Every structure is written in structure tokens, then in C-alpha cells.
Amino acid sequence: MAEVTAYIAIGANLGQAQHSVQQAMQALGQMPLTRLIHCSSLYQTAPIASETSPPILATGPDYINAVAAIVTGLTAPDLLLHLQALELAAGRERPYPDAPRTLDLDILLYGSAQMDLAQLVIPHPRMAQRAFVLVPLAEIAPWVVSAAQLAAVAHQAIEKLLSPTS
């Protein structure tokens, strides 16, 4: 299979969230057939409820978020399996949608692919609604995010914490 550039959203809000995000960035480059190309700065954001959230809505500490660019020879479903293994190794549990988490890894884009599988939708279906995705993505791949998309999420609070480490 040919190599593909993929963008991965990284987030955490339990435990040592900043450390977890930085460790995940490094772990992405250690997956089979995969190279880490670029990482965004770290950003801090409040939890956001989605349409699938339970009535208590999203709760918990603020998130630490980033986006990483990788080049991979893995298929999108295989990439998802590796990302889920990293989440599990970080102690990720899924008690309910939008629950606080030790690590969250989402495939935002996988080349120009469009997929709508039961376990995987690409492009990520809610990425355009989230400043914590679009702002770091625009930092490392400005050609992927439009000014209109950034304007649509400009009301969401997001604070830049650290510059990229790679």
C-alpha cells in the first residue's frame, strides 16, 4: 500500500494530561509503517458536550489538545486499531460518550479518503465544529482549514500552552 498523510487529533483531561498528549505524539511515530511528520502546539480547552452526551453533559477538567501529522503505510482501519491500542495502554475507558479520558486519539483526515464505516468515519464528522481540532490543525496544515471554518469556531475558548516539540 502507498503511504498516506494522516492527521490525528490528540486529547486528554485525566491524570497527567499534558504528559499523556506528549507521550502519544512520540508513540505515533513508533507505530508500524508510520513516521511522525509534525506536531502542533499544545492547547487547553474546556470539555464540550456533543449530541451523544448523556444529560449530565461533558464534565471534568480542561483538556490538553494537539494535532499530529503522520505518514503511514497502514490502512485507515489498521491505523484506528493502533490508535485504540495506544488509548488502551494509557488507561482509556469509555463509560459514556464524552466521558473524561486519559487519552483520546481520532483520525481527522487520511489522505483524501472518504469513509463511512460503522467504526470509522473520515473525514472526522465533527472536526469542523471544534476549535480544539481546527486551531491546531491550521497551525500545522493551514491549507486544510479555511478561514470560514476558523471563524465558525472563533467563539470557543482555546488557549495555546506550548510550542511544538517536533
Backbone as a chain_set.jsonl record, in Angstrom:
{"seq": "MAEVTAYIAIGANLGQAQHSVQQAMQALGQMPLTRLIHCSSLYQTAPIASETSPPILATGPDYINAVAAIVTGLTAPDLLLHLQALELAAGRERPYPDAPRTLDLDILLYGSAQMDLAQLVIPHPRMAQRAFVLVPLAEIAPWVVSAAQLAAVAHQAIEKLLSPTS", "coords": {"N": [[0.837, -1.183, 0.0], [0.456, 2.264, -0.709], [2.028, 5.106, 0.853], [0.327, 7.376, 3.04], [-0.643, 10.636, 4.033], [-1.8, 11.425, 7.172], [-3.892, 13.024, 9.603], [-3.992, 13.374, 13.037], [-6.01, 13.844, 15.828], [-5.299, 14.655, 19.154], [-6.003, 14.24, 22.531], [-6.497, 14.807, 26.07], [-7.759, 14.667, 29.422], [-7.573, 13.657, 31.957], [-5.583, 12.507, 34.724], [-2.104, 12.946, 34.181], [-2.418, 14.962, 31.944], [-1.098, 16.659, 30.032], [1.411, 15.435, 29.807], [0.548, 12.935, 28.89], [-0.45, 13.579, 26.336], [1.891, 14.477, 25.081], [3.428, 12.119, 25.21], [1.842, 10.483, 23.612], [2.183, 11.724, 21.144], [4.855, 11.053, 20.579], [4.575, 8.264, 20.516], [3.036, 7.878, 18.246], [4.811, 8.034, 16.104], [6.142, 5.676, 16.418], [4.597, 3.614, 15.633], [3.921, 0.781, 13.482], [5.072, 1.019, 10.102], [4.906, 3.799, 9.993], [5.567, 7.3, 10.179], [6.205, 10.109, 12.188], [5.475, 13.335, 11.298], [4.906, 16.051, 11.914], [3.995, 18.072, 14.736], [1.48, 19.912, 16.396], [1.304, 22.852, 18.495], [0.56, 22.632, 22.024], [-2.711, 22.877, 23.352], [-5.186, 24.268, 25.531], [-8.459, 23.495, 26.499], [-11.933, 23.73, 27.438], [-14.109, 20.991, 28.415], [-16.395, 19.744, 25.956], [-19.777, 19.19, 25.276], [-21.468, 16.81, 23.238], [-23.937, 15.87, 20.769], [-24.407, 13.273, 21.504], [-23.96, 13.124, 24.158], [-24.636, 12.221, 27.585], [-27.352, 13.278, 29.796], [-25.95, 14.658, 31.827], [-24.052, 16.059, 30.538], [-20.854, 17.068, 29.132], [-18.188, 16.708, 31.348], [-15.608, 17.371, 33.775], [-12.031, 17.974, 34.093], [-10.225, 20.597, 32.296], [-9.232, 20.05, 28.884], [-6.176, 18.973, 27.353], [-5.022, 19.511, 24.21], [-3.919, 18.609, 20.894], [-2.685, 18.338, 17.504], [-1.396, 15.963, 15.278], [0.648, 15.289, 12.435], [1.087, 12.534, 10.39], [2.836, 10.169, 8.332], [1.837, 7.287, 6.822], [1.833, 3.777, 6.127], [-0.128, 2.149, 6.866], [-3.469, 0.892, 6.579], [-6.522, 2.794, 6.854], [-8.434, 1.557, 8.678], [-6.625, -0.179, 10.035], [-4.866, 1.691, 11.118], [-6.62, 2.952, 12.898], [-7.012, 0.817, 14.713], [-4.432, 0.653, 15.854], [-4.293, 3.173, 17.06], [-6.34, 2.94, 18.938], [-5.223, 0.956, 20.529], [-3.104, 2.385, 21.664], [-4.587, 4.219, 23.165], [-5.841, 2.462, 24.978], [-3.589, 1.436, 26.297], [-2.91, 3.705, 27.668], [-4.78, 3.767, 29.598], [-7.403, 4.331, 28.846], [-10.882, 4.531, 29.217], [-14.315, 3.932, 28.381], [-16.919, 4.862, 29.577], [-19.235, 6.337, 29.011], [-20.497, 8.429, 26.318], [-18.376, 11.196, 25.58], [-17.117, 11.146, 28.028], [-14.737, 12.03, 30.586], [-11.236, 11.548, 29.845], [-8.184, 9.625, 29.722], [-6.68, 9.525, 27.445], [-7.305, 10.425, 24.128], [-7.539, 9.629, 20.808], [-8.065, 10.537, 17.549], [-8.699, 9.922, 14.132], [-8.511, 12.43, 11.907], [-8.19, 13.206, 9.202], [-7.368, 11.226, 6.387], [-5.309, 11.101, 4.069], [-6.884, 11.828, 1.024], [-9.078, 10.373, 1.446], [-12.455, 9.251, 1.846], [-14.578, 7.861, 4.099], [-17.169, 5.832, 5.401], [-17.699, 3.921, 7.624], [-18.922, 1.53, 10.03], [-17.303, 1.648, 12.34], [-15.597, 3.751, 11.784], [-15.373, 6.976, 10.517], [-14.365, 9.074, 8.003], [-13.662, 12.144, 6.4], [-13.274, 13.171, 9.868], [-16.37, 13.364, 11.466], [-17.15, 15.551, 13.133], [-15.153, 17.417, 13.171], [-15.086, 20.004, 12.035], [-16.6, 21.48, 13.744], [-15.213, 22.096, 15.999], [-13.028, 23.994, 17.8], [-10.8, 23.085, 19.16], [-9.787, 21.199, 17.497], [-9.596, 22.366, 14.906], [-7.947, 24.689, 15.239], [-5.308, 23.761, 16.138], [-4.866, 22.064, 13.925], [-4.864, 23.864, 11.779], [-2.55, 25.186, 12.415], [-0.473, 23.382, 11.76], [-1.137, 22.511, 9.231], [-2.132, 24.613, 7.316], [-3.387, 24.806, 4.824], [-5.432, 23.03, 4.878], [-7.499, 23.901, 6.447], [-10.055, 26.239, 6.306], [-10.502, 29.842, 6.343], [-13.129, 30.489, 6.867], [-14.002, 28.218, 8.26], [-12.457, 28.433, 10.605], [-13.465, 30.864, 11.56], [-16.041, 30.085, 12.199], [-15.749, 28.695, 14.557], [-14.664, 30.465, 16.274], [-15.747, 31.525, 18.582], [-15.342, 29.662, 20.561], [-13.521, 28.958, 23.438], [-10.021, 28.731, 23.56], [-6.745, 28.033, 24.499], [-3.398, 28.572, 23.816], [-0.698, 26.637, 24.875], [1.951, 25.363, 24.815], [4.676, 25.399, 22.523], [5.291, 23.406, 19.545], [6.979, 20.205, 19.851], [8.222, 18.774, 17.966]], "CA": [[0.0, 0.0, 0.0], [1.184, 3.53, -0.755], [1.964, 5.9, 2.072], [-0.704, 8.402, 3.081], [-0.543, 11.584, 5.132], [-3.0, 11.447, 8.014], [-3.863, 13.972, 10.707], [-4.542, 12.735, 14.222], [-6.308, 14.703, 16.971], [-4.838, 14.07, 20.411], [-6.539, 14.972, 23.678], [-6.567, 14.136, 27.37], [-8.114, 15.557, 30.53], [-7.427, 12.951, 33.224], [-4.201, 12.178, 35.052], [-1.113, 13.92, 33.71], [-2.909, 15.14, 30.572], [-0.075, 17.219, 29.147], [2.39, 14.371, 29.594], [-0.097, 11.906, 28.058], [-0.503, 14.069, 24.954], [3.259, 14.471, 24.557], [3.802, 10.717, 25.027], [1.094, 9.986, 22.446], [2.847, 12.255, 19.946], [6.024, 10.21, 20.329], [4.129, 6.91, 20.201], [2.526, 7.838, 16.869], [5.933, 7.768, 15.211], [6.672, 4.337, 16.68], [3.681, 2.604, 15.087], [4.461, 0.16, 12.265], [4.898, 1.672, 8.795], [4.438, 5.162, 10.26], [6.523, 8.334, 10.589], [5.646, 11.356, 12.69], [5.973, 14.42, 10.456], [4.795, 17.361, 12.56], [3.049, 18.187, 15.843], [1.068, 21.268, 16.73], [1.458, 23.278, 19.883], [-0.463, 22.121, 22.933], [-3.775, 23.835, 23.628], [-6.077, 23.922, 26.638], [-9.86, 23.81, 26.212], [-12.932, 23.15, 28.335], [-14.849, 19.873, 27.804], [-17.55, 20.128, 25.135], [-20.781, 18.14, 25.126], [-21.947, 16.598, 21.877], [-25.324, 15.395, 20.707], [-24.496, 11.938, 22.093], [-23.649, 13.194, 25.581], [-25.747, 11.97, 28.497], [-27.904, 14.532, 30.33], [-25.018, 15.412, 32.669], [-23.168, 16.767, 29.617], [-19.416, 16.812, 29.281], [-17.683, 17.224, 32.603], [-14.22, 17.021, 34.028], [-11.033, 19.036, 33.947], [-9.945, 21.062, 30.939], [-8.453, 19.159, 28.022], [-4.969, 19.352, 26.633], [-5.242, 19.038, 22.842], [-2.933, 18.859, 19.848], [-2.879, 17.572, 16.275], [-0.141, 15.473, 14.698], [0.646, 14.809, 11.055], [1.897, 11.334, 10.201], [2.81, 9.486, 7.043], [1.679, 5.889, 7.202], [1.5, 2.74, 5.163], [-1.258, 1.406, 7.419], [-4.805, 1.258, 6.099], [-7.234, 3.582, 7.864], [-8.904, 0.698, 9.777], [-5.479, -0.645, 10.819], [-4.415, 2.847, 11.883], [-7.567, 3.085, 14.008], [-6.704, -0.226, 15.701], [-3.211, 1.046, 16.556], [-4.627, 4.317, 17.914], [-7.122, 2.414, 20.063], [-4.282, 0.248, 21.399], [-2.409, 3.419, 22.423], [-5.548, 4.713, 24.151], [-5.997, 1.424, 25.99], [-2.345, 1.406, 27.071], [-2.918, 4.905, 28.511], [-5.853, 3.631, 30.577], [-8.663, 4.875, 28.339], [-12.148, 3.834, 29.449], [-15.417, 4.551, 27.648], [-18.151, 4.578, 30.318], [-20.339, 7.006, 28.314], [-19.953, 9.39, 25.344], [-17.797, 12.445, 26.068], [-16.586, 10.993, 29.382], [-13.334, 12.425, 30.719], [-10.383, 10.458, 29.36], [-6.738, 9.696, 29.879], [-6.139, 9.765, 26.112], [-8.263, 10.302, 23.025], [-6.871, 9.76, 19.512], [-9.036, 10.46, 16.457], [-8.246, 10.187, 12.766], [-9.246, 13.552, 11.324], [-8.087, 13.066, 7.748], [-6.499, 10.137, 5.94], [-5.149, 11.467, 2.661], [-8.134, 12.403, 0.515], [-10.09, 9.323, 1.608], [-13.75, 9.451, 2.493], [-15.058, 6.557, 4.555], [-18.307, 5.845, 6.314], [-17.808, 2.568, 8.15], [-19.537, 1.513, 11.359], [-16.337, 2.015, 13.367], [-14.695, 4.812, 11.351], [-15.861, 7.932, 9.523], [-13.309, 10.005, 7.581], [-13.105, 12.968, 7.445], [-13.959, 13.084, 11.159], [-17.649, 14.046, 11.243], [-17.371, 16.758, 13.936], [-13.942, 18.231, 13.272], [-15.338, 21.393, 11.648], [-17.352, 22.139, 14.813], [-14.389, 22.099, 17.195], [-11.812, 24.817, 17.772], [-9.663, 22.305, 19.662], [-9.275, 20.444, 16.356], [-9.262, 23.229, 13.777], [-6.846, 25.615, 15.518], [-4.014, 23.087, 15.977], [-4.734, 21.558, 12.56], [-4.47, 25.009, 10.946], [-1.157, 25.518, 12.747], [0.479, 22.506, 11.062], [-1.574, 22.286, 7.847], [-3.069, 25.712, 7.061], [-4.102, 24.594, 3.568], [-6.524, 22.087, 5.121], [-8.545, 24.58, 7.215], [-10.389, 27.528, 5.693], [-10.769, 30.971, 7.238], [-14.539, 30.386, 7.262], [-14.096, 27.192, 9.304], [-11.911, 29.003, 11.833], [-14.407, 31.886, 12.026], [-17.223, 29.405, 12.746], [-15.462, 28.196, 15.909], [-13.918, 31.517, 16.965], [-16.364, 31.791, 19.889], [-14.927, 28.628, 21.505], [-12.287, 29.339, 24.14], [-8.875, 27.843, 23.372], [-5.54, 28.723, 24.94], [-2.142, 27.943, 23.418], [0.148, 26.402, 26.04], [3.348, 25.073, 24.48], [5.009, 25.243, 21.118], [5.529, 22.006, 19.184], [8.251, 19.6, 20.249], [8.859, 18.114, 16.815]], "C": [[0.883, 1.248, 0.0], [1.049, 4.265, 0.572], [0.958, 7.037, 1.925], [-0.387, 9.346, 4.232], [-1.871, 11.588, 5.876], [-2.786, 12.46, 9.132], [-4.632, 13.363, 11.867], [-4.774, 13.783, 15.304], [-5.929, 13.947, 18.235], [-5.407, 14.905, 21.548], [-6.526, 14.125, 24.929], [-7.01, 15.153, 28.41], [-8.127, 14.854, 31.889], [-5.961, 12.637, 33.465], [-3.278, 13.306, 34.638], [-1.375, 14.185, 32.227], [-1.835, 15.657, 29.62], [0.978, 16.168, 28.818], [1.805, 13.287, 28.674], [-0.139, 12.313, 26.594], [0.893, 14.039, 24.338], [3.746, 13.042, 24.31], [3.106, 10.128, 23.803], [1.726, 10.482, 21.15], [4.052, 11.38, 19.587], [5.61, 8.809, 19.885], [3.593, 6.794, 18.771], [3.636, 7.484, 15.889], [6.549, 6.399, 15.392], [5.735, 3.233, 16.201], [4.292, 2.013, 13.822], [4.138, 0.99, 11.022], [4.502, 3.14, 8.905], [5.59, 6.058, 10.697], [5.748, 9.546, 11.084], [6.282, 12.489, 11.894], [5.988, 15.753, 11.207], [3.766, 17.291, 13.678], [2.715, 19.65, 16.066], [1.529, 21.622, 18.134], [0.41, 22.549, 20.713], [-1.442, 23.241, 23.232], [-4.619, 23.338, 24.786], [-7.484, 24.39, 26.292], [-10.76, 23.161, 27.258], [-13.599, 21.961, 27.639], [-16.071, 20.398, 27.059], [-18.491, 18.941, 25.042], [-21.15, 18.022, 23.655], [-23.37, 16.085, 21.932], [-25.496, 14.006, 21.321], [-24.2, 11.937, 23.589], [-24.87, 12.831, 26.417], [-26.234, 13.291, 29.085], [-26.941, 15.326, 31.208], [-24.047, 16.25, 31.839], [-21.709, 16.431, 29.877], [-18.938, 17.46, 30.574], [-16.208, 16.878, 32.715], [-13.311, 18.205, 33.841], [-10.894, 19.474, 32.488], [-9.096, 20.029, 30.202], [-7.151, 19.814, 27.6], [-5.121, 18.711, 25.258], [-4.071, 19.387, 21.945], [-3.366, 18.083, 18.609], [-1.5, 17.191, 15.754], [-0.369, 15.062, 13.256], [1.57, 13.597, 10.992], [1.843, 10.927, 8.742], [2.795, 8.011, 7.386], [1.378, 4.995, 6.007], [0.366, 1.859, 5.668], [-2.546, 1.822, 6.721], [-5.486, 2.068, 7.19], [-7.79, 2.696, 8.985], [-7.762, 0.157, 10.645], [-4.905, 0.492, 11.674], [-5.318, 3.048, 13.095], [-7.276, 2.053, 15.099], [-5.453, 0.126, 16.51], [-3.474, 2.223, 17.496], [-5.406, 3.853, 19.144], [-6.236, 1.639, 21.038], [-3.488, 1.246, 22.244], [-3.32, 3.996, 23.506], [-5.692, 3.726, 25.313], [-4.766, 1.353, 26.892], [-2.244, 2.599, 28.019], [-4.047, 4.871, 29.535], [-7.192, 4.175, 30.14], [-9.819, 3.955, 28.68], [-13.239, 4.602, 28.72], [-16.742, 4.291, 28.367], [-19.397, 5.204, 29.69], [-19.73, 8.007, 27.335], [-19.488, 10.674, 26.032], [-17.326, 12.365, 27.515], [-15.164, 11.535, 29.429], [-12.437, 11.246, 30.347], [-8.91, 10.717, 29.573], [-6.055, 9.963, 28.544], [-7.234, 9.532, 25.08], [-7.498, 10.573, 21.734], [-7.901, 9.549, 18.415], [-8.362, 10.722, 15.122], [-9.126, 11.306, 12.222], [-9.338, 13.394, 9.817], [-7.108, 11.941, 7.451], [-6.34, 10.321, 4.439], [-6.41, 12.185, 2.2], [-9.292, 11.422, 0.674], [-11.356, 9.836, 2.276], [-14.284, 8.071, 2.815], [-16.242, 6.758, 5.466], [-18.569, 4.413, 6.743], [-18.435, 2.637, 9.537], [-18.58, 2.024, 12.426], [-15.483, 3.23, 13.009], [-15.328, 5.667, 10.261], [-14.739, 8.929, 9.269], [-13.83, 10.801, 6.387], [-13.922, 12.853, 8.742], [-15.222, 13.932, 11.095], [-17.856, 15.34, 12.038], [-16.165, 17.686, 13.978], [-14.194, 19.702, 12.953], [-16.111, 22.174, 12.711], [-16.499, 22.405, 16.043], [-13.116, 22.918, 17.029], [-10.604, 24.011, 18.207], [-9.089, 21.37, 18.612], [-8.765, 21.402, 15.282], [-8.067, 24.148, 14.038], [-5.494, 24.895, 15.43], [-3.8, 22.5, 14.582], [-4.282, 22.673, 11.624], [-3.023, 25.42, 11.203], [-0.173, 24.674, 11.937], [0.113, 22.245, 9.607], [-2.59, 23.362, 7.455], [-3.877, 25.563, 5.778], [-5.314, 23.683, 3.737], [-7.728, 22.77, 5.772], [-8.801, 25.952, 6.598], [-10.608, 28.599, 6.761], [-12.211, 30.918, 7.729], [-14.728, 29.332, 8.354], [-13.582, 27.731, 10.635], [-12.852, 30.055, 12.411], [-15.624, 31.241, 12.696], [-17.005, 28.891, 14.166], [-14.746, 29.239, 16.772], [-14.485, 31.833, 18.348], [-15.964, 30.765, 20.955], [-13.577, 29.004, 22.113], [-11.212, 28.277, 23.93], [-7.622, 28.639, 23.697], [-4.312, 27.922, 24.534], [-1.233, 27.849, 24.635], [1.621, 26.291, 25.683], [3.518, 24.972, 22.979], [5.326, 23.786, 20.825], [6.906, 21.529, 19.617], [8.921, 18.894, 19.094], [8.525, 18.825, 15.541]], "O": [[1.934, 1.272, 0.64], [0.086, 4.073, 1.313], [0.764, 7.584, 0.839], [0.083, 8.913, 5.285], [-2.934, 11.737, 5.272], [-1.659, 12.719, 9.551], [-5.762, 12.899, 11.713], [-3.86, 14.525, 15.662], [-6.201, 12.754, 18.367], [-5.308, 16.132, 21.535], [-6.541, 12.896, 24.87], [-6.694, 16.338, 28.312], [-8.641, 15.403, 32.864], [-5.185, 12.514, 32.518], [-3.632, 14.48, 34.736], [-0.649, 13.695, 31.362], [-1.686, 15.136, 28.515], [1.387, 16.037, 27.665], [2.495, 12.784, 27.787], [0.107, 11.493, 25.71], [1.056, 13.618, 23.192], [4.409, 12.783, 23.306], [3.708, 9.366, 23.047], [1.797, 9.742, 20.169], [4.24, 11.016, 18.426], [6.22, 8.233, 18.984], [3.687, 5.732, 18.156], [3.419, 6.718, 14.949], [7.398, 5.996, 14.597], [6.043, 2.05, 16.346], [5.094, 2.669, 13.159], [3.064, 1.583, 10.915], [3.838, 3.671, 8.015], [6.463, 5.654, 11.465], [4.76, 9.957, 10.476], [7.508, 12.586, 11.828], [6.968, 16.495, 11.143], [2.787, 16.55, 13.588], [3.575, 20.52, 15.936], [2.073, 20.788, 18.858], [-0.507, 21.929, 20.175], [-1.058, 24.404, 23.351], [-4.753, 22.133, 24.997], [-7.687, 25.521, 25.852], [-10.389, 22.167, 27.882], [-13.654, 21.92, 26.41], [-16.7, 21.37, 27.477], [-18.064, 17.82, 24.763], [-21.145, 19.01, 22.92], [-23.935, 15.89, 23.008], [-26.619, 13.604, 21.626], [-24.187, 10.881, 24.221], [-26.004, 13.096, 26.017], [-25.591, 14.322, 28.89], [-27.088, 16.542, 31.33], [-23.302, 17.061, 32.388], [-21.385, 15.611, 30.737], [-19.247, 18.618, 30.853], [-15.642, 16.189, 31.866], [-13.748, 19.298, 33.479], [-11.382, 18.809, 31.574], [-8.354, 19.252, 30.804], [-7.044, 21.037, 27.505], [-5.326, 17.501, 25.154], [-3.329, 20.336, 22.202], [-4.295, 17.277, 18.659], [-0.563, 17.99, 15.785], [-1.431, 14.553, 12.898], [2.698, 13.638, 11.483], [0.922, 11.292, 8.011], [3.636, 7.534, 8.148], [0.759, 5.407, 5.026], [-0.056, 0.93, 4.979], [-2.693, 2.976, 6.32], [-5.059, 2.025, 8.344], [-7.635, 3.049, 10.154], [-7.915, 0.045, 11.861], [-4.506, 0.274, 12.818], [-4.83, 3.287, 14.2], [-7.294, 2.386, 16.284], [-5.423, -0.083, 17.722], [-2.938, 2.265, 18.603], [-5.159, 4.319, 20.256], [-6.476, 1.666, 22.245], [-3.225, 0.984, 23.418], [-2.88, 4.235, 24.631], [-5.667, 4.115, 26.481], [-4.891, 1.223, 28.11], [-1.577, 2.522, 29.051], [-4.249, 5.842, 30.263], [-8.044, 4.457, 30.983], [-9.748, 2.746, 28.461], [-13.096, 5.799, 28.471], [-17.6, 3.583, 27.839], [-20.494, 4.662, 29.821], [-18.573, 8.398, 27.495], [-20.138, 11.168, 26.954], [-17.152, 13.395, 28.166], [-14.458, 11.504, 28.421], [-12.822, 10.088, 30.511], [-8.45, 11.859, 29.603], [-4.978, 10.558, 28.505], [-7.988, 8.562, 25.158], [-6.88, 11.627, 21.584], [-8.541, 8.499, 18.355], [-7.548, 11.638, 14.997], [-10.34, 11.146, 12.092], [-10.421, 13.441, 9.234], [-6.139, 11.736, 8.183], [-7.111, 9.785, 3.642], [-6.937, 13.046, 2.904], [-10.363, 11.622, 0.1], [-11.33, 10.717, 3.135], [-14.427, 7.221, 1.936], [-16.312, 7.735, 6.213], [-19.522, 3.774, 6.296], [-18.47, 3.704, 10.149], [-18.994, 2.756, 13.325], [-14.715, 3.7, 13.848], [-15.759, 5.163, 9.224], [-14.225, 9.552, 10.198], [-14.381, 10.217, 5.454], [-15.098, 12.488, 8.719], [-15.159, 15.1, 10.711], [-18.682, 16.16, 11.636], [-16.157, 18.648, 14.746], [-13.561, 20.569, 13.555], [-16.264, 23.39, 12.598], [-17.016, 22.898, 17.045], [-12.243, 22.584, 16.228], [-9.503, 24.214, 17.694], [-8.015, 20.803, 18.811], [-7.638, 21.267, 14.806], [-7.255, 24.363, 13.138], [-4.608, 25.364, 14.717], [-2.666, 22.445, 14.106], [-3.418, 22.46, 10.773], [-2.352, 25.94, 10.312], [0.847, 25.186, 11.476], [0.958, 21.806, 8.827], [-3.772, 23.066, 7.282], [-4.956, 26.146, 5.664], [-6.138, 23.578, 2.828], [-8.852, 22.279, 5.663], [-7.87, 26.731, 6.394], [-10.864, 28.295, 7.926], [-12.489, 31.263, 8.878], [-15.525, 29.528, 9.272], [-14.202, 27.511, 11.676], [-13.018, 30.129, 13.629], [-16.173, 31.791, 13.651], [-17.969, 28.674, 14.901], [-14.278, 28.931, 17.868], [-13.768, 32.358, 19.2], [-16.225, 30.982, 22.138], [-12.623, 29.323, 21.403], [-11.458, 27.083, 24.099], [-7.45, 29.768, 23.237], [-4.193, 26.742, 24.862], [-1.017, 28.834, 25.341], [2.445, 27.048, 26.196], [2.626, 24.52, 22.261], [5.599, 23.012, 21.743], [7.855, 22.304, 19.736], [10.066, 18.458, 19.215], [8.971, 18.414, 14.469]]}, "num_chains": 1, "name": "protein.A"}
